[in-house]
């Protein structure tokens, strides 16, 4: 009985490996690719690939990508032609179409007041971290913590917005004092994308959390 089970397992392994051998990667190591992050095109290079789904009838490949901006990403065969391209012009064309559907804001182009920004250098690698807080209009608050994305939040009323401003400003100034940082003059505003009716955020955050971007991120 034990021998029969071993033989059966070996047969399954052989079939799985045969299916994997039949699958051919759509990308190759060192190949240049262009990845869509909402309506922005990021250039990268494939540094590693592997086969997935060996135990299925349709194995596919995954790819580790070194992005030109210094980050890393992982994509899959089913992303190719949708959010991953080998042709730069094709990627830009799709990004342009997506951009027309985006709802974005540039807070620096709106009425901003009580703006404060801070900075300090991280001890472990001397990397500069920045934070910013500002009131926008009557009920919105622009905020970016030292280790956070950029956000634009809409509060129910001005009183609650102002309370949120005071509380967050207190946390920022305490962190500046603790780290030996300082107040800075250049506020690092960023173009923001709609996540919900009351929240706009950095592109990376919006891509992962915005309900309207599910089809773009493939989930």
Secondary structure, DSSP 8 states (H G I E B T S, - for coil): -HHHHHHHHHHHHHHHHHHHHH---SS-TT-EEEEEETTEEEEEEEEEEEEE-TTSSS-EEEEEEEETTS-EEEEEGGGBTTTEES-HHHHHHHHHHHHTT--EE-GGGS-EEEEEEEEEE-TTT--EEEEEEEEETTTEEEEE-TTS-EEEEE-SSHHHHHHHHHHHHHHHHHHHHHHT-EEES------EEEEETTEEE-HHHHHHH-GGGHHHHT-
